Amino acid sequence: MTKRKRATQHCKINLDDDDKVRGLPPSTKDRGYVPRDSTLTGFHCLVGKKSQLFVFNTEYIRPDGTRDRIYKRLGDPTYITGRAARALALEELA
């Protein structure tokens, strides 16, 4: 039995590079795919058939020991740059 290779679309890329984000091909499936950022954990771009969206999704531990999630939609890459979206994600993390 051989392992299935991971699709190249699901690899980690630098989402600061707007040309790379614009160059991501639209999804051929109903669910889309998620290229993740190579440096900031939880920062990724959802790519569907007709749209793209920068998203920051992570969780942290509160002082009382419980876990809490952060899920923030940062914007469409046609209207916001990768650097601005990363700055918003870092602001949410702080």
C-alpha positions in Angstrom: 0.0 0.0 0.0 1.4 3.4 -1.0 0.8 6.7 0.7 -1.2 9.2 -1.2 0.8 12.3 -1.9 -0.5 15.6 -0.6 -1.8 17.9 -3.2 0.5 20.8 -4.1 -2.4 23.3 -3.5 -2.4 22.4 0.2 1.2 23.3 0.8 2.4 26.2 2.9 3.2 29.4 1.0 4.1 32.9 1.9 0.7 34.7 2.0 2.5 38.1 2.1 3.2 37.7 -1.6 0.1 39.1 -3.3 1.1 37.7 -6.7 1.1 34.2 -5.3 -2.2 34.6 -3.7 -3.8 36.0 -6.8 -2.2 33.2 -8.8 -3.9 30.4 -6.7 -6.2 28.5 -9.1 -9.9 28.3 -8.3 -11.1 25.1 -6.7 -12.3 22.3 -8.9 -14.3 20.7 -6.0 -17.2 21.9 -4.0 -15.4 22.3 -0.7 -12.4 24.3 -2.0 -8.9 24.1 -0.5 -6.8 25.9 2.1 -3.3 27.0 1.4 -1.6 27.9 4.8 1.0 30.5 5.6 4.5 29.4 6.0 5.4 31.6 9.0 2.3 32.4 11.0 0.4 29.4 12.4 -3.4 29.7 11.9 -3.2 32.3 9.1 -4.5 30.9 5.8 -6.5 31.6 2.7 -9.7 29.8 1.8 -10.0 29.3 -1.9 -13.3 28.3 -3.4 -14.7 28.1 -7.0 -15.4 31.8 -7.2 -13.8 33.5 -4.2 -10.9 33.7 -1.8 -10.8 34.8 1.8 -8.0 35.4 4.3 -8.8 33.8 7.7 -7.0 33.6 11.1 -8.0 30.6 13.1 -6.2 29.5 16.4 -6.9 28.7 20.0 -5.3 29.8 23.2 -5.4 28.8 26.9 -7.1 31.2 29.3 -5.6 31.9 32.8 -8.2 29.5 34.3 -7.0 26.7 32.1 -9.8 26.5 29.6 -9.3 26.8 25.9 -10.8 29.5 23.8 -10.9 29.8 20.0 -10.1 32.8 17.8 -11.7 32.7 14.3 -11.5 35.9 12.3 -12.4 36.6 8.7 -9.8 39.1 7.6 -11.0 39.9 4.1 -10.9 39.2 0.4 -7.5 39.3 -1.2 -8.8 41.6 -3.9 -9.5 44.3 -1.3 -6.8 43.7 1.3 -3.1 42.9 0.9 -1.4 39.9 2.5 0.6 42.1 4.8 -2.4 44.0 6.0 -4.2 40.7 6.7 -1.2 39.4 8.6 -1.1 42.6 10.7 -4.8 42.1 11.6 -4.1 38.5 12.5 -1.2 39.5 14.7 -3.3 42.1 16.3 -6.0 39.4 17.1 -3.2 37.2 18.6 -2.0 40.0 21.0 
